[in-house]
Amino acid sequence: MRGHTGAVLTLDFAPDLGPEGLLFSGSADRSIKTWDPWGVNDTPLPTRSGYSCVQTLTEHCGSVVCVRILTQQNHGLVSCSLDRTVKTWYPAEGRALLLYPWFLPAQSITQPGSSWPSALCVRSGTLFVGDSAGGISVYAQSSGHENAIVPESALDIADVKQLEDSIDTKFQFGLRRKFSHFHSLGISRLELIADNCFVVSLGYDEKAQVIDAISGALSSTICSASAARFISCAWDERDHILFLGDVAGYVHLWNIFEDKLVGKKQMVSTMPLAIVGMYSLSGTPTGDFLLTGLANGVKQWLCNRNVGYVNYSGHSDAVVAVVVIDNDISSFADEEDDPAERMSELPAFTSAESAKTCQFFSTSLDGSIRCWDSYEMKESFEFEEKDSEITCMIASKQFHKLFTGHDGGFVKVWSIHAGEMSTLLLEGNGPVTCLAAGIVRDQEVLLAGSADGLVSVWEVNHDSIPRGVPFQPSFLSEKQGEVTSLIFCKGSFLAQEGQEFFVVGYFTGQIVIWSFAKKAAKPTSLVCCVRHLHPHHLALDPPSCAWTWCHIEGLYSALQRMER
């Protein structure tokens, strides 16, 4: 919808006006426009010229910073502008049978002092107006004419008197109170919350004030812990939580009744960071949502409610790994992701059903491996490691097994039913730093990285774990740094039947891709490695420093996916 010649600074929507609702916009071009956003009724998707601008109000002499609907006052309008005035507008009578209402000026209130109105909200017959000096003025319905329209000439007196007689007193407001102690700097937003019982004011002093809408008493003061100014807010009716968005891209969840911070999450991580607007949408058939307005678009977030946590106590030292084993482990046999990552895609279960579906294991520097009952919230059983310190742990993709890496340079295999089963020795003698597992042509493989820069591979079977000769990568004599991370990928995005590979990260900043290709490599295959230069760029080293076989037609796609 085009029509304003300046920036659009404020919007409000009246669903009860017009055929299917009317949209009101205020702009820096000093005008207020009324829109029918649905266009003409005979075209489901109107063209750009099909959107209808119903009316343009040009009474203001400065940028219009806020427009609100007077819902309980016969759908009148109230607006505030940088021209230091607050104006009310009333719908003309005698247009009940017409398609759209027509708004006429009812009252103009001049802001006292040198400040200008910057925000407003409406509660029944009361207006709350915030100004550039940090004050909040409260206006109530008035039957007097202390702020009535002043005629420009004597010829207009009769017309003005007739107009004032036709204006309902519900569109006349008078100043009742003014508070100047809530903010030390200007106010950017006012919002009514909690069934219109409280007013939330956001100021440039990095504070949010919660004010009793009836008495005007200060209920709570919310200060930004990250020194980032609050610029948007929304109210969650279901859980009675106040959402506050700041200029750093964070959303703060605040319980105003207990006066405490419930949670804080960064919703935007790339510039521009500011969350310029928020809207809480609850009770829809598909769930509850939070809409966040950004400088370059709008994002929609699904609200997961009743999500809590329990502190498990049992380990006496730092926890180094937590894994999940699904009781129906075969359901993950063909998946490349960890069971914990796949849990979000499973059907919803009750608490009791979820406890029967998976088991949680944790391991610690105290040498213990513990299984936790997620339903009873307590420890089920534990295994104890006495030989060497545990450095990492993963779960098998196809079997009820755990693999632990040790500081002594070996990997141990554990059955979740019987405990320790066997010990696997690495190619070198360095401590095991990381583990990974995946499915290659229906065969599960176990990968182990060590501090001396080597990666070992085993085939995982039900009763034995031999060295993975068909998959064993060949190493160069060149000394490499410590292996710090391992990840397996099925490569389904490279070929329909998959083209498995794994990626090795080194302490030196190098990233190497290992492809599980056939033993006889094609002559056209390219041997290469990746070195990390910048968080947003990847570069290829010359083939002379090659470590692995990667088909040239698949490498580019793999690097693109890695960079994303």
GIJOSUL-V879295 format. One record per backbone hydrogen bond with DSSP energy under -1.0 kcal/mol. NH is the residue of the N-H (numbers start at 1). CO is the residue of the C=O. E is the energy in kcal/mol with one decimal. If there is no record, write none. Layout:
# GIJOSUL-V879295
nh=NH co=CO e=E
nh=NH co=CO e=E
This chain:
# GIJOSUL-V879295
nh=9 co=26 e=-2.1
nh=10 co=26 e=-1.5
nh=12 co=24 e=-2.0
nh=14 co=22 e=-2.9
nh=17 co=14 e=-1.2
nh=21 co=17 e=-1.3
nh=22 co=14 e=-2.1
nh=23 co=35 e=-2.5
nh=24 co=12 e=-3.3
nh=25 co=33 e=-2.2
nh=26 co=10 e=-2.2
nh=27 co=31 e=-1.7
nh=28 co=7 e=-2.6
nh=30 co=27 e=-1.2
nh=32 co=57 e=-2.3
nh=33 co=25 e=-2.4
nh=34 co=55 e=-2.8
nh=35 co=23 e=-3.2
nh=36 co=52 e=-2.9
nh=39 co=36 e=-1.5
nh=43 co=40 e=-1.1
nh=50 co=47 e=-1.3
nh=52 co=36 e=-1.2
nh=54 co=34 e=-2.3
nh=55 co=34 e=-1.1
nh=57 co=32 e=-3.5
nh=64 co=27 e=-2.4
nh=65 co=80 e=-1.6
nh=66 co=80 e=-1.3
nh=68 co=78 e=-2.5
nh=70 co=76 e=-3.3
nh=71 co=69 e=-1.4
nh=73 co=70 e=-1.3
nh=75 co=70 e=-1.1
nh=76 co=70 e=-1.2
nh=77 co=89 e=-2.6
nh=78 co=68 e=-2.0
nh=79 co=87 e=-2.9
nh=80 co=66 e=-2.0
nh=81 co=85 e=-1.8
nh=82 co=63 e=-2.2
nh=84 co=81 e=-1.2
nh=86 co=109 e=-2.8
nh=87 co=79 e=-2.7
nh=88 co=107 e=-2.4
nh=89 co=77 e=-2.8
nh=90 co=104 e=-2.6
nh=92 co=102 e=-3.4
nh=104 co=90 e=-2.6
nh=106 co=88 e=-3.1
nh=107 co=88 e=-1.3
nh=108 co=147 e=-1.1
nh=109 co=86 e=-3.3
nh=111 co=84 e=-3.6
nh=118 co=130 e=-3.1
nh=119 co=130 e=-1.7
nh=121 co=128 e=-1.9
nh=123 co=126 e=-2.7
nh=126 co=123 e=-2.3
nh=127 co=139 e=-3.1
nh=128 co=121 e=-2.6
nh=129 co=137 e=-2.9
nh=130 co=119 e=-2.7
nh=131 co=135 e=-2.1
nh=132 co=116 e=-1.8
nh=134 co=131 e=-1.4
nh=136 co=179 e=-3.1
nh=137 co=129 e=-3.1
nh=138 co=177 e=-3.2
nh=139 co=127 e=-2.9
nh=140 co=174 e=-2.5
nh=142 co=172 e=-3.0
nh=148 co=145 e=-1.5
nh=156 co=153 e=-1.2
nh=157 co=154 e=-1.2
nh=160 co=156 e=-2.8
nh=161 co=157 e=-2.7
nh=162 co=158 e=-2.2
nh=163 co=159 e=-2.2
nh=164 co=160 e=-2.9
nh=165 co=161 e=-1.9
nh=166 co=162 e=-1.2
nh=167 co=163 e=-1.0
nh=171 co=168 e=-2.0
nh=172 co=169 e=-1.8
nh=174 co=140 e=-3.1
nh=176 co=138 e=-3.0
nh=177 co=138 e=-1.4
nh=179 co=136 e=-3.1
nh=187 co=131 e=-1.9
nh=188 co=202 e=-2.9
nh=189 co=202 e=-1.3
nh=191 co=200 e=-2.1
nh=193 co=198 e=-2.4
nh=197 co=193 e=-1.1
nh=197 co=194 e=-1.3
nh=198 co=193 e=-1.8
nh=199 co=211 e=-2.9
nh=200 co=191 e=-3.4
nh=201 co=209 e=-2.5
nh=202 co=189 e=-2.5
nh=203 co=207 e=-2.2
nh=204 co=186 e=-2.8
nh=208 co=222 e=-2.6
nh=209 co=201 e=-2.4
nh=210 co=220 e=-2.8
nh=211 co=199 e=-2.9
nh=212 co=217 e=-3.1
nh=213 co=197 e=-2.6
nh=216 co=212 e=-1.8
nh=219 co=210 e=-3.1
nh=220 co=210 e=-1.4
nh=222 co=208 e=-3.2
nh=224 co=206 e=-1.8
nh=227 co=224 e=-1.1
nh=231 co=245 e=-2.7
nh=232 co=245 e=-1.6
nh=234 co=243 e=-1.9
nh=236 co=241 e=-2.7
nh=240 co=236 e=-1.3
nh=242 co=254 e=-2.9
nh=243 co=234 e=-3.1
nh=244 co=252 e=-2.3
nh=245 co=232 e=-2.6
nh=246 co=250 e=-1.9
nh=247 co=229 e=-1.5
nh=249 co=246 e=-1.2
nh=251 co=265 e=-2.8
nh=252 co=244 e=-3.1
nh=253 co=263 e=-3.0
nh=254 co=242 e=-2.7
nh=255 co=260 e=-2.6
nh=260 co=255 e=-1.6
nh=262 co=253 e=-3.0
nh=263 co=253 e=-1.4
nh=265 co=251 e=-2.1
nh=267 co=249 e=-2.5
nh=268 co=249 e=-1.5
nh=275 co=246 e=-1.7
nh=276 co=293 e=-1.6
nh=277 co=293 e=-1.2
nh=279 co=291 e=-2.0
nh=281 co=289 e=-3.1
nh=287 co=284 e=-1.5
nh=289 co=281 e=-3.4
nh=290 co=301 e=-2.5
nh=291 co=279 e=-3.0
nh=292 co=299 e=-2.7
nh=293 co=277 e=-3.7
nh=294 co=297 e=-3.5
nh=299 co=292 e=-2.5
nh=301 co=290 e=-2.5
nh=303 co=288 e=-2.9
nh=320 co=363 e=-2.1
nh=321 co=363 e=-1.3
nh=323 co=361 e=-2.4
nh=325 co=359 e=-2.5
nh=327 co=357 e=-2.9
nh=329 co=327 e=-1.1
nh=331 co=328 e=-2.0
nh=332 co=329 e=-1.7
nh=333 co=330 e=-1.5
nh=335 co=332 e=-1.5
nh=341 co=338 e=-1.1
nh=342 co=338 e=-1.3
nh=345 co=342 e=-1.6
nh=346 co=343 e=-1.2
nh=354 co=350 e=-2.5
nh=355 co=351 e=-1.6
nh=356 co=352 e=-1.1
nh=358 co=354 e=-1.2
nh=359 co=325 e=-2.4
nh=360 co=372 e=-1.1
nh=361 co=323 e=-2.7
nh=362 co=370 e=-2.2
nh=363 co=321 e=-2.1
nh=364 co=368 e=-1.5
nh=365 co=318 e=-2.5
nh=367 co=364 e=-1.6
nh=369 co=383 e=-2.9
nh=370 co=362 e=-2.7
nh=371 co=381 e=-3.0
nh=372 co=360 e=-2.8
nh=373 co=378 e=-3.2
nh=377 co=373 e=-1.6
nh=378 co=373 e=-1.0
nh=380 co=371 e=-3.3
nh=383 co=369 e=-3.0
nh=385 co=367 e=-3.8
nh=391 co=405 e=-3.0
nh=392 co=405 e=-1.1
nh=394 co=403 e=-2.2
nh=396 co=401 e=-2.3
nh=401 co=399 e=-2.1
nh=402 co=414 e=-2.8
nh=403 co=394 e=-2.6
nh=404 co=412 e=-2.3
nh=405 co=392 e=-2.2
nh=406 co=410 e=-1.7
nh=407 co=389 e=-2.6
nh=409 co=406 e=-1.4
nh=411 co=424 e=-3.1
nh=412 co=404 e=-2.4
nh=413 co=422 e=-2.6
nh=414 co=402 e=-2.9
nh=415 co=419 e=-3.4
nh=416 co=400 e=-1.7
nh=419 co=415 e=-2.6
nh=421 co=413 e=-3.2
nh=422 co=413 e=-1.1
nh=424 co=411 e=-3.9
nh=426 co=409 e=-1.2
nh=432 co=406 e=-2.5
nh=433 co=449 e=-2.5
nh=434 co=449 e=-1.3
nh=436 co=447 e=-2.0
nh=438 co=445 e=-1.8
nh=440 co=443 e=-3.3
nh=443 co=440 e=-1.6
nh=445 co=438 e=-2.8
nh=446 co=458 e=-2.6
nh=447 co=436 e=-3.3
nh=448 co=456 e=-2.1
nh=449 co=434 e=-2.5
nh=450 co=454 e=-1.9
nh=451 co=431 e=-2.1
nh=453 co=450 e=-1.3
nh=456 co=448 e=-2.6
nh=458 co=446 e=-2.1
nh=459 co=466 e=-2.5
nh=460 co=444 e=-2.9
nh=461 co=464 e=-1.9
nh=468 co=457 e=-2.1
nh=469 co=467 e=-2.0
nh=472 co=468 e=-1.4
nh=483 co=450 e=-2.1
nh=484 co=505 e=-2.5
nh=485 co=505 e=-1.5
nh=487 co=503 e=-1.7
nh=489 co=501 e=-2.8
nh=494 co=491 e=-1.8
nh=495 co=491 e=-1.3
nh=498 co=495 e=-1.2
nh=499 co=490 e=-1.1
nh=501 co=489 e=-2.5
nh=502 co=514 e=-2.4
nh=503 co=487 e=-2.6
nh=504 co=512 e=-3.1
nh=505 co=485 e=-2.6
nh=506 co=510 e=-2.5
nh=507 co=482 e=-2.7
nh=509 co=506 e=-1.8
nh=511 co=530 e=-3.5
nh=512 co=504 e=-2.7
nh=514 co=502 e=-3.3
nh=516 co=500 e=-2.4
nh=517 co=515 e=-1.7
nh=521 co=519 e=-1.0
nh=525 co=522 e=-1.6
nh=526 co=550 e=-1.5
nh=530 co=511 e=-2.4
nh=531 co=539 e=-1.7
nh=532 co=509 e=-2.1
nh=534 co=537 e=-1.1
nh=537 co=534 e=-1.7
nh=539 co=531 e=-1.1
nh=541 co=529 e=-1.7
nh=545 co=542 e=-1.8
nh=546 co=543 e=-1.5
nh=550 co=526 e=-1.6
nh=554 co=551 e=-1.2
nh=555 co=551 e=-1.7
nh=558 co=554 e=-1.9
nh=559 co=555 e=-2.7
nh=560 co=556 e=-2.3
nh=561 co=557 e=-2.3
nh=562 co=558 e=-2.2
nh=563 co=559 e=-2.5
nh=564 co=560 e=-2.0
